Amino acid sequence: MSANSAEPGGPPHAPEEVEVVLVKGGRVKIRYRGVLVSDDGRRVTVRAKWAGEGVRDFGFVRFEPGDVFTEHYWRDRWYSVKEVRDAVGALKGWYCDVTRPATRSAAALVVEDLDLDLWRSADGTDVRRLDEDEFQASGLPRADPGAAAAALAALDELEGLARAGGFGSLLS
């Protein structure tokens, strides 16, 4: 049963909210509220509206007020996958962050961003690795070679899935 389902015969209840906290370089980069869709002990799925201010135009995609992100975080994987839809529900694509495995407490879902990202357009024709220069500049490859190797392997895994048809097998 999903986190926001009513118990049989009981009154409906408000969906459970969770605060998503994105940490980068030891500091909180952004925090926002989302609705908990599911948590099976391994993967946490949250749905949230675009939390940025105004429009963020990357050139290959625009994130804007009204966009809805269905965000999948793992406790045992080094990435998150975010399905992005516009305000009327049209799929824009998937934005993936390379992160340390997520942790969840009663108060928050905390994810440490490791700078590497991947984008896959809705039609699959645009798959691109992002921010590899930021990753190198972060110092992680020198400071924590094990984490850097895990991050690069995660990016390679995401790219392989994206090019092989998408994230369906990962998200089912």
LUMKOL-564861 format. One record per atom (N, C-alpha, C, O): x, y, z; residue in one letter. Coordinates in nm, 3 decimals. Each point is the difference from the previous one (the first is absolute). Layout:
<pts>
PT        xx        yy        zz   rest
PT         X         Y         Z      A
...
</pts>
This chain:
<pts>
PT        xx        yy        zz   rest
PT     0.085    -0.117     0.000      M
PT    -0.085     0.117     0.000      M
PT     0.089     0.123     0.000      M
PT     0.100     0.003     0.072      M
PT    -0.132     0.097    -0.149      S
PT     0.083     0.120    -0.007      S
PT    -0.014     0.082     0.126      S
PT    -0.095    -0.018     0.077      S
PT     0.188     0.106    -0.056      A
PT     0.002     0.080     0.122      A
PT    -0.121     0.090     0.012      A
PT    -0.035     0.039     0.111      A
PT    -0.029    -0.004    -0.221      N
PT    -0.113     0.091     0.010      N
PT    -0.132    -0.069    -0.031      N
PT    -0.095     0.066    -0.041      N
PT     0.089    -0.197     0.059      S
PT    -0.125    -0.072    -0.016      S
PT    -0.077     0.000     0.131      S
PT     0.060     0.001     0.107      S
PT    -0.190    -0.001    -0.116      A
PT    -0.083    -0.012     0.119      A
PT    -0.010    -0.146     0.038      A
PT     0.001    -0.087    -0.086      A
PT    -0.010     0.059     0.216      E
PT    -0.024    -0.134     0.045      E
PT    -0.140    -0.040    -0.043      E
PT    -0.089     0.085    -0.002      E
PT     0.067    -0.211    -0.033      P
PT    -0.133    -0.042    -0.040      P
PT    -0.103     0.033     0.108      P
PT     0.020    -0.033     0.117      P
PT    -0.128     0.096    -0.157      G
PT    -0.107     0.032     0.093      G
PT     0.026     0.121     0.087      G
PT    -0.089     0.045     0.071      G
PT     0.208     0.008    -0.075      G
PT     0.032     0.115     0.084      G
PT    -0.006     0.129    -0.080      G
PT    -0.006    -0.003    -0.123      G
PT     0.008     0.114     0.193      P
PT    -0.003     0.128    -0.071      P
PT     0.132     0.025    -0.070      P
PT     0.105    -0.046     0.046      P
PT    -0.107     0.119    -0.158      P
PT     0.126     0.033    -0.067      P
PT     0.083     0.090     0.092      P
PT    -0.054     0.076     0.080      P
PT     0.184    -0.086    -0.094      H
PT     0.088     0.084     0.080      H
PT     0.093     0.079    -0.092      H
PT     0.020    -0.035    -0.116      H
PT     0.034     0.139     0.173      A
PT     0.089     0.086    -0.078      A
PT     0.126    -0.078    -0.038      A
PT     0.050    -0.079     0.081      A
PT     0.001     0.100    -0.200      P
PT     0.124    -0.067    -0.039      P
PT     0.113     0.042     0.094      P
PT     0.005     0.113     0.049      P
PT     0.086    -0.207    -0.025      E
PT     0.115     0.030     0.085      E
PT     0.098     0.088    -0.076      E
PT     0.035    -0.029    -0.114      E
PT     0.008     0.134     0.178      E
PT     0.101     0.087    -0.060      E
PT     0.137    -0.037     0.054      E
PT     0.014    -0.053     0.110      E
PT     0.086     0.082    -0.190      V
PT     0.138    -0.020     0.041      V
PT     0.080     0.121    -0.046      V
PT    -0.026     0.056    -0.107      V
PT     0.123    -0.017     0.187      E
PT     0.089     0.108    -0.041      E
PT     0.122    -0.062    -0.068      E
PT     0.066    -0.086     0.057      E
PT    -0.039     0.130    -0.180      V
PT     0.118    -0.044    -0.073      V
PT     0.109     0.103     0.023      V
PT    -0.021     0.120    -0.022      V
PT     0.137    -0.166     0.067      V
PT     0.113     0.088     0.028      V
PT     0.117    -0.041    -0.089      V
PT     0.054    -0.110     0.013      V
PT    -0.017     0.199    -0.103      L
PT     0.112    -0.026    -0.090      L
PT     0.123     0.072     0.055      L
PT     0.002     0.122     0.013      L
PT     0.099    -0.200     0.018      V
PT     0.125     0.051     0.056      V
PT     0.107    -0.005    -0.108      V
PT     0.009    -0.097    -0.075      V
PT     0.071     0.202     0.066      K
PT     0.108     0.004    -0.097      K
PT     0.119     0.069     0.064      K
PT    -0.012     0.112     0.051      K
PT     0.126    -0.177    -0.053      G
PT     0.120     0.059     0.058      G
PT    -0.014     0.027     0.150      G
PT     0.058     0.095     0.052      G
PT    -0.135    -0.179     0.017      G
PT    -0.016     0.016     0.145      G
PT    -0.103     0.102     0.042      G
PT    -0.019     0.022     0.119      G
PT    -0.048     0.043    -0.216      R
PT    -0.102     0.101     0.034      R
PT    -0.132    -0.035    -0.067      R
PT    -0.003    -0.066    -0.104      R
PT    -0.104     0.111     0.166      V
PT    -0.131    -0.022    -0.059      V
PT    -0.013     0.088    -0.124      V
PT     0.010     0.123     0.009      V
PT    -0.032    -0.186    -0.123      K
PT    -0.017     0.072    -0.126      K
PT    -0.146     0.043    -0.016      K
PT    -0.028     0.114    -0.040      K
PT    -0.064    -0.205     0.070      I
PT    -0.143     0.030    -0.009      I
PT    -0.076    -0.099     0.087      I
PT     0.043    -0.114     0.020      I
PT    -0.156     0.160     0.032      R
PT    -0.091    -0.088     0.071      R
PT    -0.140     0.035    -0.044      R
PT    -0.033     0.117    -0.022      R
PT    -0.050    -0.219     0.010      Y
PT    -0.137     0.022    -0.046      Y
PT    -0.088    -0.115     0.048      Y
PT     0.050    -0.106     0.037      Y
PT    -0.180     0.129    -0.038      R
PT    -0.098    -0.100     0.042      R
PT    -0.053    -0.074    -0.121      R
PT    -0.019     0.056    -0.108      R
PT    -0.005    -0.184     0.128      G
PT    -0.061    -0.083    -0.102      G
PT    -0.094    -0.099     0.064      G
PT    -0.002    -0.015     0.123      G
PT    -0.075    -0.053    -0.204      V
PT    -0.092    -0.103     0.047      V
PT     0.069    -0.135    -0.013      V
PT     0.052    -0.034    -0.106      V
PT    -0.052    -0.042     0.214      L
PT     0.057    -0.133    -0.003      L
PT    -0.091    -0.091    -0.082      L
PT    -0.117    -0.019     0.035      L
PT     0.169    -0.036    -0.143      V
PT    -0.076    -0.092    -0.084      V
PT     0.017    -0.142     0.051      V
PT    -0.096    -0.076     0.011      V
PT     0.222     0.040     0.020      S
PT     0.028    -0.133     0.053      S
PT     0.137    -0.004     0.065      S
PT     0.088     0.081    -0.029      S
PT    -0.072    -0.178     0.118      D
PT     0.129    -0.028     0.063      D
PT     0.000    -0.149     0.032      D
PT    -0.066    -0.044     0.094      D
PT     0.140    -0.033    -0.173      D
PT     0.002    -0.145     0.020      D
PT     0.120    -0.046     0.082      D
PT     0.029    -0.120     0.007      D
PT     0.040     0.216     0.055      G
PT     0.118    -0.034     0.079      G
PT     0.129     0.010    -0.080      G
PT     0.108     0.012     0.058      G
PT    -0.119    -0.017    -0.188      R
PT     0.116     0.013    -0.088      R
PT    -0.009     0.124    -0.087      R
PT     0.098     0.074    -0.015      R
PT    -0.218    -0.051    -0.041      R
PT    -0.021     0.116    -0.087      R
PT    -0.111     0.086     0.060      R
PT    -0.103    -0.049     0.045      R
PT     0.129     0.180    -0.045      V
PT    -0.097     0.099     0.046      V
PT    -0.042     0.080    -0.122      V
PT     0.085     0.050    -0.074      V
PT    -0.217    -0.037     0.053      T
PT    -0.052     0.078    -0.112      T
PT    -0.082     0.116     0.055      T
PT    -0.088    -0.018     0.084      T
PT     0.120     0.137    -0.134      V
PT    -0.064     0.124     0.045      V
PT    -0.050     0.074    -0.123      V
PT     0.065    -0.002    -0.105      V
PT    -0.178     0.068     0.116      R
PT    -0.050     0.086    -0.108      R
PT     0.000     0.143     0.052      R
PT    -0.052     0.028     0.108      R
PT     0.112     0.062    -0.186      A
PT     0.010     0.139     0.042      A
PT    -0.007     0.092    -0.121      A
PT     0.039    -0.037    -0.111      A
PT    -0.087     0.156     0.135      K
PT     0.001     0.103    -0.105      K
PT     0.139     0.061    -0.008      K
PT     0.076    -0.006     0.097      K
PT    -0.043     0.064    -0.212      W
PT     0.128     0.068    -0.021      W
PT     0.025     0.093     0.119      W
PT    -0.080     0.089     0.029      W
PT     0.192    -0.111     0.038      A
PT     0.031     0.075     0.122      A
PT     0.089     0.121    -0.025      A
PT     0.025     0.078     0.092      A
PT     0.021    -0.061    -0.214      G
PT     0.085     0.116    -0.029      G
PT    -0.083     0.127    -0.013      G
PT    -0.122    -0.005    -0.012      G
PT     0.191     0.115     0.013      E
PT    -0.068     0.128    -0.019      E
PT    -0.005     0.031    -0.148      E
PT     0.104     0.001    -0.067      E
PT    -0.223     0.024     0.015      G
PT    -0.013     0.037    -0.140      G
PT     0.034    -0.114    -0.093      G
PT    -0.017    -0.117     0.033      G
PT     0.067     0.153    -0.151      V
PT     0.033    -0.095    -0.105      V
PT     0.150    -0.027     0.001      V
PT     0.080     0.092     0.018      V
PT    -0.043    -0.218    -0.037      R
PT     0.142    -0.036    -0.016      R
PT     0.013    -0.062    -0.138      R
PT    -0.045    -0.112    -0.023      R
PT     0.108     0.185    -0.067      D
PT     0.013    -0.044    -0.138      D
PT     0.141    -0.056    -0.022      D
PT     0.098     0.074     0.005      D
PT    -0.089    -0.203    -0.029      F
PT     0.129    -0.065    -0.022      F
PT     0.039     0.001    -0.148      F
PT     0.110    -0.041    -0.035      F
PT    -0.201     0.087    -0.051      G
PT     0.024    -0.005    -0.143      G
PT    -0.064    -0.123    -0.062      G
PT    -0.061     0.010    -0.106      G
PT     0.075    -0.125     0.170      F
PT    -0.059    -0.124    -0.049      F
PT    -0.132    -0.032     0.069      F
PT    -0.075    -0.084    -0.048      F
PT     0.046     0.150     0.161      V
PT    -0.126    -0.015     0.072      V
PT    -0.019     0.123     0.088      V
PT     0.097     0.062     0.045      V
PT    -0.223    -0.027    -0.022      R
PT    -0.033     0.109     0.092      R
PT    -0.080    -0.058     0.116      R
PT    -0.099    -0.069    -0.020      R
PT     0.145     0.100     0.142      F
PT    -0.079    -0.033     0.119      F
PT    -0.069     0.129     0.039      F
PT     0.062     0.106     0.007      F
PT    -0.193    -0.116     0.020      E
PT    -0.077     0.121     0.026      E
PT    -0.112    -0.027     0.099      E
PT    -0.038    -0.115     0.022      E
PT    -0.015     0.222     0.037      P
PT    -0.109    -0.017     0.094      P
PT    -0.111    -0.085    -0.061      P
PT    -0.037     0.018    -0.116      P
PT    -0.014    -0.111     0.195      G
PT    -0.104    -0.092    -0.046      G
PT     0.054    -0.136    -0.041      G
PT    -0.076    -0.097    -0.002      G
PT     0.206     0.088    -0.030      D
PT     0.058    -0.130    -0.033      D
PT    -0.010    -0.091     0.123      D
PT     0.012     0.044     0.114      D
PT    -0.035    -0.173    -0.141      V
PT    -0.011    -0.099     0.107      V
PT     0.110    -0.103    -0.017      V
PT     0.020    -0.056    -0.109      V
PT     0.051     0.031     0.217      F
PT     0.111    -0.095     0.003      F
PT    -0.041    -0.121     0.082      F
PT    -0.039     0.013     0.116      F
PT     0.047    -0.131    -0.176      T
PT    -0.014    -0.124     0.077      T
PT     0.142    -0.050     0.019      T
PT     0.066    -0.042    -0.094      T
PT    -0.021     0.048     0.218      E
PT     0.141    -0.019     0.033      E
PT     0.021    -0.134     0.069      E
PT    -0.068    -0.032     0.098      E
PT     0.163    -0.045    -0.148      H
PT     0.031    -0.133     0.053      H
PT     0.140     0.004     0.061      H
PT     0.098     0.033    -0.067      H
PT    -0.090    -0.066     0.195      Y
PT     0.126     0.000     0.074      Y
PT     0.023    -0.141     0.055      Y
PT    -0.095    -0.067     0.041      Y
PT     0.219     0.024    -0.040      W
PT     0.033    -0.133     0.052      W
PT     0.092     0.011     0.121      W
PT     0.083     0.089     0.009      W
PT    -0.100    -0.182     0.081      R
PT     0.087    -0.010     0.117      R
PT     0.126    -0.081    -0.031      R
PT     0.095    -0.001     0.078      R
PT    -0.094    -0.066    -0.193      D
PT     0.113    -0.087    -0.035      D
PT     0.057     0.029    -0.139      D
PT     0.079    -0.079    -0.052      D
PT    -0.116     0.191    -0.007      R
PT     0.053     0.039    -0.130      R
PT     0.053     0.143     0.008      R
PT    -0.041     0.078     0.085      R
PT     0.131    -0.047    -0.175      W
PT     0.069     0.129     0.001      W
PT    -0.064     0.098    -0.098      W
PT     0.071     0.074    -0.068      W
PT    -0.203    -0.072     0.060      Y
PT    -0.068     0.095    -0.088      Y
PT    -0.147     0.013     0.037      Y
PT    -0.055    -0.078     0.077      Y
PT    -0.007     0.179    -0.136      S
PT    -0.145     0.017     0.004      S
PT    -0.047     0.025    -0.143      S
PT     0.074     0.054    -0.083      S
PT    -0.197    -0.094     0.055      V
PT    -0.060     0.017    -0.132      V
PT    -0.129     0.078     0.018      V
PT    -0.086    -0.038     0.078      V
PT     0.074     0.149    -0.152      K
PT    -0.115     0.088     0.013      K
PT    -0.073     0.010    -0.133      K
PT     0.053     0.052    -0.098      K
PT    -0.175    -0.102     0.095      E
PT    -0.085     0.014    -0.118      E
PT    -0.060     0.140     0.005      E
PT    -0.056     0.040     0.101      E
PT     0.068     0.033    -0.210      V
PT    -0.044     0.140    -0.004      V
PT    -0.117     0.015    -0.098      V
PT     0.010    -0.037    -0.117      V
PT    -0.121     0.091     0.167      R
PT    -0.118     0.026    -0.083      R
PT    -0.038     0.147     0.013      R
PT     0.023     0.062     0.104      R
PT    -0.080    -0.007    -0.210      D
PT    -0.046     0.138     0.007      D
PT    -0.133     0.008     0.076      D
PT    -0.052    -0.102     0.045      D
PT     0.000     0.222    -0.032      A
PT    -0.120     0.023     0.082      A
PT    -0.123    -0.075    -0.050      A
PT    -0.091    -0.026     0.078      A
PT     0.086    -0.009    -0.207      V
PT    -0.114    -0.074    -0.053      V
PT     0.027    -0.150    -0.010      V
PT    -0.084    -0.076    -0.048      V
PT     0.201     0.033     0.092      G
PT     0.032    -0.142     0.005      G
PT     0.084    -0.056    -0.112      G
PT     0.030    -0.119    -0.002      G
PT     0.009     0.203    -0.094      A
PT     0.084    -0.048    -0.110      A
PT     0.142    -0.028     0.051      A
PT     0.059     0.081     0.070      A
PT    -0.008    -0.197    -0.107      L
PT     0.134    -0.040     0.042      L
PT     0.106     0.085    -0.069      L
PT     0.002     0.011    -0.122      L
PT     0.086     0.049     0.201      K
PT     0.115     0.074    -0.054      K
PT     0.121    -0.093    -0.011      K
PT     0.074     0.006    -0.098      K
PT    -0.054    -0.090     0.199      G
PT     0.113    -0.090     0.001      G
PT     0.037    -0.039     0.141      G
PT    -0.080     0.013     0.093      G
PT     0.204    -0.060    -0.078      W
PT     0.050    -0.045     0.129      W
PT     0.131     0.073     0.031      W
PT     0.092     0.005    -0.082      W
PT    -0.086     0.051     0.201      Y
PT     0.122     0.064     0.048      Y
PT     0.054    -0.088     0.112      Y
PT    -0.071    -0.029     0.096      Y
PT     0.194    -0.013    -0.108      C
PT     0.061    -0.091     0.096      C
PT     0.116     0.069     0.070      C
PT     0.084     0.063    -0.064      C
PT    -0.080    -0.076     0.194      D
PT     0.110     0.053     0.081      D
PT     0.083    -0.117     0.050      D
PT    -0.054    -0.099     0.047      D
PT     0.185     0.111    -0.056      V
PT     0.088    -0.095     0.066      V
PT     0.016     0.050     0.142      V
PT     0.038     0.114     0.024      V
PT    -0.068    -0.203     0.071      T
PT    -0.002     0.035     0.142      T
PT     0.056    -0.115     0.084      T
PT     0.017    -0.111    -0.050      T
PT     0.011     0.139     0.172      R
PT     0.023    -0.111     0.093      R
PT    -0.137    -0.062     0.027      R
PT    -0.102     0.065    -0.021      R
PT     0.099    -0.190     0.068      P
PT    -0.130    -0.060     0.033      P
PT    -0.078     0.089     0.096      P
PT     0.056     0.062     0.090      P
PT    -0.188    -0.055    -0.111      A
PT    -0.088     0.086     0.079      A
PT    -0.019    -0.055     0.140      A
PT     0.009    -0.121     0.023      A
PT    -0.037     0.211     0.069      T
PT    -0.037    -0.039     0.137      T
PT    -0.133     0.067     0.033      T
PT    -0.025     0.114    -0.041      T
PT    -0.058    -0.185     0.115      R
PT    -0.130     0.057     0.037      R
PT    -0.023    -0.018     0.149      R
PT     0.017    -0.108     0.055      R
PT    -0.054     0.218     0.007      S
PT    -0.045    -0.002     0.139      S
PT    -0.147     0.037    -0.002      S
PT    -0.058     0.021    -0.106      S
PT    -0.002    -0.014     0.224      A
PT    -0.141     0.040     0.006      A
PT    -0.019     0.141    -0.055      A
PT    -0.106     0.032    -0.053      A
PT     0.209     0.051     0.065      A
PT    -0.013     0.140    -0.038      A
PT     0.039     0.031    -0.144      A
PT    -0.054     0.092    -0.061      A
PT     0.148    -0.170     0.004      A
PT     0.054     0.043    -0.129      A
PT     0.063    -0.115    -0.078      A
PT     0.041    -0.102     0.056      A
PT    -0.036     0.123    -0.187      L
PT     0.075    -0.085    -0.091      L
PT     0.123     0.082    -0.040      L
PT    -0.014     0.106    -0.062      L
PT     0.132    -0.154     0.097      V
PT     0.122     0.076    -0.024      V
PT     0.083    -0.069    -0.108      V
PT     0.023    -0.121     0.003      V
PT     0.020     0.203    -0.101      V
PT     0.076    -0.051    -0.113      V
PT     0.120     0.092    -0.022      V
PT    -0.014     0.122    -0.005      V
PT     0.132    -0.182    -0.008      E
PT     0.121     0.078    -0.027      E
PT     0.032    -0.006    -0.149      E
PT     0.034    -0.105    -0.054      E
PT    -0.045     0.220    -0.011      D
PT     0.025     0.014    -0.144      D
PT     0.150    -0.002    -0.025      D
PT     0.076     0.071     0.066      D
PT    -0.033    -0.153    -0.163      L
PT     0.142    -0.011    -0.033      L
PT     0.035     0.065    -0.134      L
PT     0.100    -0.035    -0.061      L
PT    -0.182     0.128     0.017      D
PT     0.025     0.087    -0.116      D
PT    -0.030    -0.063    -0.135      D
PT    -0.039     0.073    -0.092      D
PT     0.055    -0.202     0.075      L
PT    -0.025    -0.061    -0.130      L
PT    -0.149    -0.016    -0.023      L
PT    -0.075    -0.037     0.091      L
PT     0.031     0.065    -0.214      D
PT    -0.142    -0.012    -0.036      D
PT    -0.013    -0.061    -0.138      D
PT     0.096    -0.007    -0.077      D
PT    -0.218    -0.039     0.048      L
PT    -0.030    -0.054    -0.132      L
PT    -0.142     0.042    -0.037      L
PT    -0.089     0.000     0.084      L
PT     0.069     0.036    -0.210      W
PT    -0.132     0.034    -0.052      W
PT    -0.035    -0.098    -0.110      W
PT     0.083    -0.034    -0.084      W
PT    -0.209    -0.012     0.083      R
PT    -0.056    -0.078    -0.111      R
PT    -0.132     0.065    -0.038      R
PT    -0.091     0.010     0.082      R
PT     0.080     0.032    -0.207      S
PT    -0.124     0.062    -0.048      S
PT    -0.112    -0.103    -0.006      S
PT     0.026    -0.121     0.001      S
PT    -0.149     0.168    -0.007      A
PT    -0.117    -0.088    -0.002      A
PT     0.005    -0.098    -0.116      A
PT    -0.040    -0.116     0.016      A
PT     0.088     0.159    -0.131      D
PT     0.004    -0.089    -0.117      D
PT     0.129    -0.081    -0.008      D
PT     0.016    -0.082    -0.091      D
PT     0.076     0.104     0.185      G
PT     0.124    -0.077     0.005      G
PT     0.107     0.040    -0.099      G
PT     0.106    -0.062    -0.004      G
PT    -0.132     0.166    -0.076      T
PT     0.100     0.039    -0.100      T
PT     0.112     0.085     0.059      T
PT     0.105     0.015    -0.062      T
PT    -0.125     0.040     0.181      D
PT     0.101     0.085     0.064      D
PT     0.038    -0.060     0.134      D
PT    -0.076     0.009     0.097      D
PT     0.192    -0.071    -0.093      V
PT     0.057    -0.052     0.125      V
PT     0.132     0.071     0.018      V
PT     0.089    -0.009    -0.086      V
PT    -0.075     0.079     0.198      R
PT     0.124     0.076     0.019      R
PT     0.047    -0.005     0.144      R
PT    -0.077     0.009     0.095      R
PT     0.209    -0.023    -0.082      R
PT     0.067     0.007     0.130      R
PT     0.022     0.148     0.029      R
PT     0.033     0.078    -0.089      R
PT    -0.052    -0.042     0.215      L
PT     0.010     0.141     0.039      L
PT     0.095     0.018     0.118      L
PT     0.015    -0.088     0.084      L
PT     0.048     0.202    -0.080      D
PT     0.076     0.049     0.115      D
PT     0.123    -0.083     0.037      D
PT     0.041    -0.004     0.116      D
PT     0.019    -0.062    -0.216      E
PT     0.121    -0.075     0.029      E
PT     0.114     0.092     0.042      E
PT     0.086    -0.039     0.078      E
PT    -0.087     0.162    -0.130      D
PT     0.102     0.098     0.041      D
PT    -0.019     0.039     0.147      D
PT     0.098     0.015     0.073      D
PT    -0.223     0.003    -0.030      E
PT    -0.027     0.032     0.141      E
PT     0.043    -0.114     0.091      E
PT     0.052     0.024     0.109      E
PT    -0.071    -0.147    -0.153      F
PT     0.040    -0.116     0.078      F
PT     0.151     0.000     0.021      F
PT     0.047    -0.021     0.112      F
PT     0.028     0.045    -0.219      Q
PT     0.146     0.005     0.013      Q
PT     0.043     0.114     0.092      Q
PT     0.089    -0.017     0.083      Q
PT    -0.154     0.133    -0.098      A
PT     0.034     0.117     0.081      A
PT    -0.039    -0.016     0.146      A
PT     0.055     0.069     0.087      A
PT    -0.149    -0.159    -0.058      S
PT    -0.047    -0.019     0.139      S
PT     0.109    -0.054     0.091      S
PT    -0.007     0.017     0.122      S
PT     0.106    -0.082    -0.179      G
PT     0.107    -0.058     0.080      G
PT    -0.031    -0.141     0.049      G
PT     0.087    -0.064     0.059      G
PT    -0.206     0.014    -0.083      L
PT    -0.037    -0.134     0.046      L
PT     0.093    -0.108    -0.055      L
PT     0.036    -0.092     0.074      L
PT     0.004     0.098    -0.201      P
PT     0.089    -0.106    -0.051      P
PT     0.131    -0.011     0.079      P
PT     0.056    -0.109     0.012      P
PT    -0.008     0.219     0.042      R
PT     0.124    -0.003     0.081      R
PT    -0.030    -0.031     0.145      R
PT     0.072    -0.076     0.064      R
PT    -0.177     0.136    -0.011      A
PT    -0.032    -0.013     0.143      A
PT    -0.059    -0.136     0.036      A
PT     0.027    -0.051     0.108      A
PT    -0.105    -0.008    -0.197      D
PT    -0.066    -0.127     0.029      D
PT    -0.008    -0.082    -0.129      D
PT    -0.106    -0.008    -0.063      D
PT     0.218    -0.053     0.024      P
PT     0.003    -0.074    -0.127      P
PT    -0.105    -0.110    -0.009      P
PT    -0.052    -0.026    -0.109      P
PT     0.019    -0.039     0.219      G
PT    -0.102    -0.105    -0.001      G
PT    -0.137     0.055    -0.036      G
PT    -0.072    -0.059    -0.081      G
PT     0.036     0.172     0.142      A
PT    -0.129     0.063    -0.031      A
PT    -0.001     0.051    -0.143      A
PT    -0.101    -0.009    -0.069      A
PT     0.214     0.064     0.024      A
PT     0.008     0.049    -0.138      A
PT    -0.018    -0.113    -0.099      A
PT    -0.069     0.016    -0.101      A
PT     0.129    -0.130     0.127      A
PT    -0.014    -0.116    -0.088      A
PT    -0.145    -0.048    -0.002      A
PT    -0.052    -0.035    -0.106      A
PT    -0.013     0.033     0.223      A
PT    -0.141    -0.041     0.007      A
PT    -0.088     0.099    -0.077      A
PT    -0.094    -0.040    -0.068      A
PT     0.126     0.168     0.078      A
PT    -0.077     0.103    -0.071      A
PT     0.013    -0.016    -0.151      A
PT    -0.099     0.007    -0.073      A
PT     0.220    -0.029     0.026      L
PT     0.021    -0.017    -0.145      L
PT    -0.066    -0.128    -0.051      L
PT    -0.054    -0.002    -0.110      L
PT     0.059    -0.105     0.191      A
PT    -0.067    -0.124    -0.039      A
PT    -0.152     0.021    -0.006      A
PT    -0.066    -0.054    -0.088      A
PT     0.012     0.133     0.181      A
PT    -0.143     0.031     0.001      A
PT    -0.039     0.077    -0.126      A
PT    -0.103    -0.029    -0.061      A
PT     0.185     0.127     0.023      L
PT    -0.029     0.076    -0.121      L
PT     0.003    -0.090    -0.124      L
PT    -0.085     0.012    -0.088      L
PT     0.183    -0.102     0.082      D
PT     0.009    -0.095    -0.111      D
PT    -0.125    -0.090    -0.004      D
PT    -0.054    -0.027    -0.107      D
PT     0.009    -0.019     0.225      E
PT    -0.119    -0.085     0.007      E
PT    -0.123     0.075    -0.050      E
PT    -0.078    -0.053    -0.079      E
PT     0.061     0.177     0.125      L
PT    -0.113     0.081    -0.043      L
PT     0.002     0.023    -0.151      L
PT    -0.103    -0.012    -0.067      L
PT     0.221     0.045     0.014      E
PT     0.010     0.023    -0.144      E
PT    -0.033    -0.127    -0.078      E
PT    -0.067     0.006    -0.104      E
PT     0.113    -0.120     0.152      G
PT    -0.031    -0.126    -0.066      G
PT    -0.150    -0.028    -0.003      G
PT    -0.054    -0.040    -0.103      G
PT    -0.012     0.062     0.215      L
PT    -0.145    -0.019     0.006      L
PT    -0.071     0.098    -0.093      L
PT    -0.092    -0.039    -0.073      L
PT     0.133     0.164     0.076      A
PT    -0.063     0.104    -0.082      A
PT     0.012    -0.033    -0.149      A
PT    -0.095     0.018    -0.076      A
PT     0.211    -0.064     0.035      R
PT     0.022    -0.031    -0.142      R
PT    -0.065    -0.131    -0.043      R
PT    -0.029    -0.020    -0.118      R
PT     0.004    -0.070     0.215      A
PT    -0.059    -0.131    -0.031      A
PT    -0.153     0.003     0.005      A
PT    -0.064    -0.105    -0.003      A
PT     0.006     0.224     0.012      G
PT    -0.146     0.006    -0.005      G
PT    -0.064     0.069     0.119      G
PT    -0.121     0.019     0.001      G
PT     0.198     0.019     0.096      G
PT    -0.057     0.076     0.110      G
PT     0.009    -0.071     0.134      G
PT     0.076    -0.095     0.018      G
PT    -0.154     0.144     0.075      F
PT     0.012    -0.040     0.140      F
PT    -0.113    -0.092     0.045      F
PT    -0.015    -0.025     0.120      F
PT    -0.065    -0.025    -0.215      G
PT    -0.114    -0.083     0.035      G
PT     0.036    -0.119     0.088      G
PT    -0.069    -0.026     0.099      G
PT     0.175    -0.046    -0.133      S
PT     0.037    -0.118     0.078      S
PT     0.046     0.039     0.141      S
PT    -0.020    -0.075     0.095      S
PT     0.079     0.189    -0.083      L
PT     0.048     0.048     0.130      L
PT    -0.115     0.046     0.089      L
PT     0.005    -0.016     0.122      L
PT    -0.107     0.074    -0.182      L
PT    -0.108     0.062     0.077      L
PT    -0.122    -0.090     0.019      L
PT    -0.093     0.037     0.072      L
PT     0.093    -0.153    -0.135      S
PT    -0.117    -0.088     0.015      S
PT     0.005    -0.080     0.128      S
PT    -0.090    -0.079     0.028      S
</pts>
